[in-house]
Structure formats: C-alpha cells, structure tokens
Amino acid sequence: MTPSDDEMPPLEDRIDAYTAWVRALREGTLAQPLATDEIDPLAPLGRELELLSAAIVRREDELRKLFDLVQTVESGVLLDEVLGKVSEGFAGLIPFDRIGCALLSDNGRTLAAYWAKSELGPIRLASGYSEPMAGSSLAQVLESGQPRIINDLAAHLAARPDSASTRAIVEEGGRASLTCPLVVEGRPLGFLFFTSARAGAYEAAHQTVFRQIAAQVAMIIDRSRMYERLIAHNRRLLDQTRHLELIATTDALTKVLNRHAIEEGVAQAWGDFLRFHHPFGLIMVDVDHFKAINDSFGHAAGDRVLHEVAQRLTGEIRKSDAIGRYGGEEFLLVIDGMDADGMLQTAERLRRAVEGAPFGDGPYRLTASFGAVAADAHAGSAFELIQRADRALYAAKARGRNRSELSAG
C-alpha cells in the first residue's frame, strides 16, 4: 500500500528537508539519511545526493591518506628507506602484491631495476637488471607522463614474447600492473611499478591517485638519490684522503711508518708523558751486517731482509705501540705504558723474534741489535730520548751485536 498524494508532505517541506540535509553535509554535521519512497518526486535527487555524500567521504579519506603518505615518505633519508615508506603509504590506496622501482641511467638511455618488495613468488627481476629504453614501450609512458594500466600481463607477454622484464614479472606471479612514471620538473627519473596477483586489479581511479602526488613522490626519491650520491662521493673522497695520508706516512718498502711519521709518534708520546705522566719507551733497532747482505746477495735481497725484519717486529707489538723505519736499516719503535725493566724485556723479545727463523730458502738467519730507553725526567726532549736509544743501540753493536742494551741515562 502506497500513501496517497494527500498523505505526502507538501513539496515545500520536502525541499526544505533536502536543503537542511545538504547544509548539514556542507557544515560537516553528521546528517541522517533522507527518507524517500517510490512516489516522492525528489527521491532520485535524494539517492544521488546520498551517493555524492559517500563519494565525498571516500575522497576525504583518500586525500588524508595521500597527505599521510607524503608526510611518511618525506621522513625517509636514504633511498631504500624512502622506497620502503612509499610501499607502506600506497598500501591503502593502490592494490599491489609487488612494488618495484627502476631508475634511469646513462643519460636516460638505460633503465635499471633498483629496488623491489614482493609478496609474490621469488623475485626474478632483481636489482642489477637493466635494459635499454630505445624501442621500449616504457619510453611512451615517460613521454605521456601518465600511469599505464596492463590488466592482463599474460596476454601482454603473449603479444610481446621478447619482453624479458614482463616475462620475469609473470614468472613471479604478476597478473596486472600499474606503471607510474617518475618525473621531476620535466626531467625523467624512472618508474614505480605496482603489480597485482589478480588480473583486472587496476582502474582509472588508481591512475588518478598516483597522479595527485606523483610530483611529490618523484621529488622525494630524487632528493634521496642525490643524497646517496653525495654520501658516496664523500666516501670516495675520504678513502682517497686516507690513501694519501697512508702514502704520506708509510715507508714504501717496509710498509711501516716512515721517519717523519714515527718522529711525530715519539713527539706525541713525549707530550703525553709530560702532561699526564703516561709511561712509554723507545727501542732503536739496527739489522746486523746489513752491508754484507747487500754486497753478497744484492740490493733486492737487502730490500727483502728489511721487509722481513719489519714484519717480524710488527707481529710482536701491540696496537697501542708504533714502528717506523728510521734510516737505511734502522727501525724505531714507540712502546706504550712501559717502564725501564719492561723496555729491556720487550727489546729481548723482539730480538728473539728477528732471529727466530731462517730467512728465505737457505739456512741464513737474520739478527739485529737493540737499544732501549724508558722516558724519564732526565731527557729534556723527545729528540734527546731518541739519541739515548741510539747510544744504547751502538753499545749493543759494540758488545758483539744480536743483543739488547738499556740506556743508563
């Protein structure tokens, strides 16, 4: 049974009700659904208004999510971190089971896969894969600047069986794709690829969603990429600086510190001794009969001897100690935290290490003489301490070589 015209509210009252309902929507007030029936002449308008209301609510929710996505992505710094946040942000806006990023290189001539996150099968289109842009349908996507939908990847592959990238995605389990170009102020950067395991997953609305924040996403990715390039450039500069410092402080033959560097080490230890009373000592080492080695076996053999002695000495000292080549066949060691008794014991241990094994293939044994000194108030400077170690060394050589002597002051 339907109400008669006499039972319907006057048209003016119905219009007033609709007006009040629309006003409530405009003002953000929760409006009750309109009461309509089949004979109400305004019922079609009421239904359209309710559909419009639902669309507005969805649109507001979508805009909020887009805003949140941009805020989330902007909080990232490194490119992998940014792309991870892109994946999280788009999860509620665009359907996907896989998301990947590929970036242009070689002045736009090559597209290289950079990053991917997938809930499909094992990733087959991984970082490092690249292909030329020439002749690729992706060039047309870049030129148009519009996201491209392929809702049947299997059919797309059948029509283009030579497409290695499409084949890899299909083998992973992809059945539909949304390809989104990344462009920054007219400069192409690369693509974001959304892939679904369900054919027909993408609609024009998903293209619209990406277009609305495409510029912001591309700009953030580009910023992060430039930041990583800056980090890599700075790392290379730092490595080069360290390499130059190493060259400047290292003896090329023996690979221990050179004379200038070891003298700086002595000066620093002497300064710590004066300021903080931190004990240390020096050991001067001279390879015994080095001239005879050069004369008998040649300078190349002499070079090998110096390198071997440096390695044997280095193997016996701590990281807090230092060793440098002081002269032709002389080495100077800075021994940290050691008193006079400890210095003589250390020198003896080093002496035994030098003579402990034959040199080369023959029975020839290396020996060296050692002069040790512990820092004390009798030394007026770091240079004087070095002189005392040198005098102790010559005392060891005068007493028969292959021995250690401690400076008496």
C-alpha positions in Angstrom: 0.0 0.0 0.0 1.4 3.4 -1.0 0.5 6.7 0.5 -1.8 9.0 -1.5 -0.9 12.5 -2.6 -2.8 13.8 0.4 -0.5 11.8 2.8 2.7 13.1 1.3 4.3 16.2 2.9 4.0 19.3 0.9 6.7 19.8 -1.8 8.0 22.9 0.0 8.6 20.8 3.2 10.4 18.2 1.2 12.6 20.8 -0.4 13.3 22.3 3.0 14.3 18.9 4.3 16.7 18.3 1.4 18.2 21.8 1.8 18.7 21.2 5.5 20.4 17.8 4.8 22.8 19.3 2.2 23.6 22.2 4.6 24.5 19.7 7.3 26.8 17.9 4.9 28.5 21.2 3.9 29.0 22.2 7.6 30.4 18.8 8.5 27.5 17.8 10.6 26.5 14.1 10.7 23.4 14.1 8.6 20.7 11.3 8.8 19.9 9.6 5.6 17.0 11.1 3.7 13.6 9.4 4.0 12.4 8.7 0.5 9.8 6.4 -1.2 8.8 5.5 -4.7 6.2 8.2 -5.2 8.3 11.0 -3.9 9.2 13.1 -6.9 12.5 14.1 -5.3 13.6 10.6 -4.4 16.0 10.3 -7.4 17.6 13.5 -6.3 17.9 12.2 -2.8 19.6 9.0 -3.9 22.1 10.9 -6.0 22.8 13.2 -3.1 23.5 10.3 -0.8 25.8 8.7 -3.4 27.6 12.1 -3.7 27.9 12.2 0.1 29.5 8.8 0.2 31.9 9.8 -2.7 32.9 12.9 -0.7 33.6 10.9 2.4 35.8 8.5 0.3 37.5 11.4 -1.3 38.3 13.0 2.0 39.7 9.7 3.3 41.8 9.3 0.2 43.2 12.8 0.5 44.0 12.2 4.1 45.9 9.0 3.2 47.7 10.8 0.4 48.8 13.6 2.8 49.9 11.0 5.3 51.8 9.2 2.6 53.7 12.3 1.5 54.5 13.1 5.2 55.7 9.5 5.8 57.8 9.4 2.7 59.4 12.7 3.4 60.6 11.4 6.8 63.0 9.0 5.0 66.5 9.9 4.1 68.3 7.1 2.3 66.7 5.9 -0.9 65.9 2.3 0.3 64.3 3.8 3.4 62.2 6.2 1.2 61.0 3.4 -1.1 60.1 1.3 1.9 57.9 4.1 3.2 56.4 4.6 -0.3 55.4 0.9 -0.2 53.8 1.4 3.2 52.0 4.5 2.2 50.4 3.3 -1.0 49.2 0.1 0.6 45.8 1.5 1.4 45.4 3.5 -1.9 46.6 1.2 -4.7 46.2 -2.6 -4.7 49.5 -4.4 -5.2 51.3 -7.6 -4.2 54.6 -6.3 -5.5 56.1 -2.8 -5.8 59.4 -2.1 -7.6 61.5 1.0 -8.5 63.7 1.3 -11.6 65.8 4.3 -12.3 67.2 5.8 -15.5 71.0 6.0 -16.1 73.4 6.7 -18.9 71.6 10.0 -19.7 68.2 8.2 -19.8 69.3 5.5 -22.3 69.2 2.7 -19.8 66.6 1.6 -17.2 68.0 -0.4 -14.2 66.0 -2.2 -11.6 66.9 -0.7 -8.2 64.6 -2.0 -5.5 61.6 -4.3 -5.1 59.4 -5.6 -2.4 57.1 -8.6 -3.2 54.6 -11.0 -1.7 54.5 -12.9 -4.9 57.0 -15.7 -5.7 60.8 -15.3 -5.6 61.9 -12.1 -7.1 63.3 -12.7 -10.6 63.5 -9.0 -11.7 66.1 -8.0 -9.1 68.4 -5.1 -8.5 71.1 -5.0 -11.2 68.8 -6.0 -14.1 68.8 -3.4 -16.8 67.5 -2.9 -20.4 67.8 -0.1 -23.0 65.0 2.4 -23.2 65.3 2.6 -27.0 62.3 0.7 -28.5 60.7 0.1 -25.1 57.0 0.8 -24.6 58.1 2.5 -21.3 59.5 5.4 -23.4 55.9 6.1 -24.5 54.8 6.1 -20.8 57.5 8.6 -20.0 56.6 10.8 -22.9 52.9 10.8 -21.9 53.7 11.3 -18.2 50.6 9.2 -17.4 50.4 5.9 -15.5 49.8 2.9 -17.7 47.5 0.0 -16.8 48.0 -3.5 -18.1 45.3 -5.7 -16.6 46.3 -8.9 -18.3 50.1 -9.4 -18.1 49.9 -12.9 -19.5 48.2 -11.7 -22.7 50.6 -8.8 -22.8 53.5 -11.2 -22.7 51.9 -13.4 -25.4 51.8 -10.4 -27.7 55.4 -9.4 -26.8 57.2 -12.7 -26.1 60.6 -11.0 -26.3 60.0 -8.8 -23.3 62.3 -10.2 -20.7 61.1 -7.9 -17.9 57.4 -8.8 -18.5 58.3 -12.5 -18.6 60.1 -12.2 -15.2 57.2 -10.5 -13.6 54.7 -13.1 -14.9 57.0 -15.8 -13.7 57.0 -14.2 -10.2 53.2 -14.4 -10.3 52.2 -10.9 -11.5 48.9 -10.7 -13.5 48.2 -7.0 -13.7 50.4 -3.9 -13.5 50.2 -0.2 -12.9 53.4 1.6 -14.3 53.9 5.0 -12.9 56.5 7.4 -14.4 58.6 9.5 -12.0 59.3 12.9 -13.4 60.9 15.8 -11.6 60.4 19.3 -13.2 60.3 17.7 -16.7 63.3 15.5 -16.0 62.5 11.8 -16.2 63.8 9.9 -13.2 62.4 6.3 -13.6 59.3 4.3 -12.7 57.4 2.9 -9.8 55.8 -0.5 -10.8 52.7 -1.7 -8.9 51.9 -5.4 -9.6 48.9 -7.4 -8.5 48.5 -11.2 -8.5 44.9 -10.6 -9.7 44.2 -9.8 -13.3 42.0 -6.7 -13.8 43.1 -5.2 -10.5 43.6 -1.7 -11.7 41.2 1.1 -12.6 41.4 4.7 -13.8 40.9 5.8 -10.2 44.3 4.2 -9.3 45.9 6.3 -12.1 44.3 9.4 -10.6 45.5 8.6 -7.1 49.1 8.3 -8.3 48.9 11.4 -10.5 47.8 13.5 -7.5 51.1 13.0 -5.6 53.4 11.9 -8.5 55.4 15.1 -8.4 56.0 14.9 -4.6 56.9 11.3 -4.7 59.3 11.7 -7.6 60.9 14.8 -5.9 61.5 12.9 -2.7 63.0 9.9 -4.5 65.2 12.2 -6.5 66.3 14.1 -3.4 67.2 10.8 -1.6 69.1 9.6 -4.7 71.1 12.8 -4.8 71.8 12.5 -1.1 73.1 8.9 -1.5 75.3 10.1 -4.4 76.7 12.8 -2.2 77.4 10.3 0.5 79.1 8.0 -2.0 81.2 11.0 -3.3 82.2 12.0 0.2 83.1 8.4 1.0 85.3 8.2 -2.1 87.0 11.5 -1.1 87.5 10.2 2.4 89.0 7.0 1.1 91.3 9.0 -1.3 92.3 11.2 1.6 93.1 8.2 3.8 95.0 6.7 1.0 97.1 9.8 0.5 97.7 10.1 4.3 98.8 6.4 4.2 101.2 7.1 1.4 102.5 10.3 3.2 103.2 8.4 6.4 104.2 4.9 5.2 107.6 3.7 4.1 107.0 2.2 0.7 109.4 -0.7 1.1 108.7 -2.0 4.6 105.1 -0.8 4.9 105.7 0.6 8.4 105.7 4.3 9.3 108.3 6.5 7.6 110.8 8.6 9.6 108.6 11.7 9.8 105.6 9.8 11.0 107.4 7.8 13.7 109.1 11.0 14.9 105.6 12.6 15.2 104.6 9.5 17.2 107.6 10.0 19.6 106.7 13.7 20.0 103.1 12.8 20.8 104.1 10.2 23.4 106.6 12.6 24.9 103.8 15.3 25.2 101.5 12.8 27.0 104.4 11.8 29.3 105.0 15.4 30.3 101.3 16.3 30.8 99.8 13.1 32.2 103.0 11.2 33.3 102.0 8.4 31.0 105.0 6.0 30.7 106.5 4.9 27.4 109.8 3.9 25.9 111.7 3.8 22.7 113.6 0.9 21.0 116.1 1.6 18.3 116.8 -1.5 16.0 119.6 -2.0 13.5 119.9 -5.0 11.3 123.3 -6.7 11.8 125.7 -7.0 8.9 123.3 -5.4 6.5 126.0 -4.1 4.2 127.4 -7.7 3.9 123.9 -8.9 2.9 123.7 -6.2 0.1 127.3 -7.0 -1.1 126.8 -10.8 -1.1 123.3 -11.2 -2.3 122.4 -7.8 -4.0 120.2 -4.9 -3.1 117.0 -6.8 -3.9 117.9 -9.3 -1.2 118.6 -6.4 1.1 115.2 -5.0 0.4 113.6 -8.4 1.2 115.5 -8.5 4.5 114.3 -5.1 5.6 110.7 -6.0 4.7 111.0 -9.3 6.7 112.5 -7.7 9.7 109.7 -5.1 9.7 107.1 -7.8 9.5 108.7 -9.8 12.4 108.8 -6.7 14.6 105.3 -5.7 13.7 104.0 -9.1 14.6 105.3 -8.7 18.2 104.0 -5.3 19.2 100.5 -4.1 20.3 98.1 -1.8 18.5 99.0 0.9 21.0 102.7 0.7 20.0 104.2 2.1 16.8 107.0 1.1 14.5 108.7 3.1 11.8 111.7 2.9 9.5 114.2 5.5 10.9 117.1 5.1 8.5 118.5 2.7 5.9 118.5 -0.5 8.0 117.3 1.1 11.3 113.8 0.9 12.9 112.4 2.9 15.8 109.6 1.6 18.0 107.4 3.5 20.4 106.3 1.2 23.2 103.3 2.3 25.2 103.0 2.1 29.0 106.4 0.5 29.7 109.0 1.2 32.4 112.7 0.5 32.2 112.6 -3.2 33.2 109.7 -3.7 30.8 111.6 -2.0 28.0 114.6 -4.3 28.2 112.3 -7.4 28.3 110.4 -6.1 25.3 113.7 -5.5 23.4 114.8 -9.0 24.1 111.5 -10.5 23.0 111.8 -8.6 19.7 115.4 -9.7 19.2 114.4 -13.3 19.6 111.6 -12.8 17.1 114.0 -11.4 14.5 116.5 -14.3 14.8 113.8 -17.0 15.4 113.5 -18.3 11.9 115.7 -18.7 8.8 115.4 -16.1 6.1 114.3 -17.3 2.7 115.1 -20.8 1.5 118.6 -21.1 2.9 119.9 -21.5 6.4 120.8 -17.8 6.7 119.4 -16.3 10.0 118.7 -12.6 10.5 119.9 -10.9 13.6 119.6 -7.3 14.9 120.9 -5.2 17.7 118.5 -3.3 20.0 118.9 -0.1 22.1 116.1 0.6 24.6 115.2 3.6 26.8 112.3 4.4 29.1 111.0 8.0 29.2 112.1 9.8 32.4 112.8 13.3 33.7 116.5 13.1 32.6 115.5 13.6 29.0 115.0 17.2 28.1 113.1 16.5 24.8 111.8 13.8 22.5 114.8 14.2 20.3 117.2 13.6 23.3 115.3 10.5 24.2 115.8 9.2 20.6 119.6 10.0 21.0 119.7 7.9 24.2 118.1 4.9 22.5 120.6 5.3 19.6 123.5 5.3 22.0 122.2 2.2 23.7 121.9 0.6 20.2 125.6 1.3 19.4 126.6 -0.1 22.8 124.8 -3.3 21.8 126.6 -3.4 18.5 130.0 -2.7 20.2 129.4 -5.6 22.5 129.0 -8.2 19.8 125.7 -7.4 18.1 122.5 -9.5 18.3 121.9 -8.3 21.8 119.8 -5.7 23.7 121.1 -2.8 25.8 119.1 -0.4 28.1 120.2 3.2 28.2 121.7 4.1 31.6 120.7 7.8 31.2 
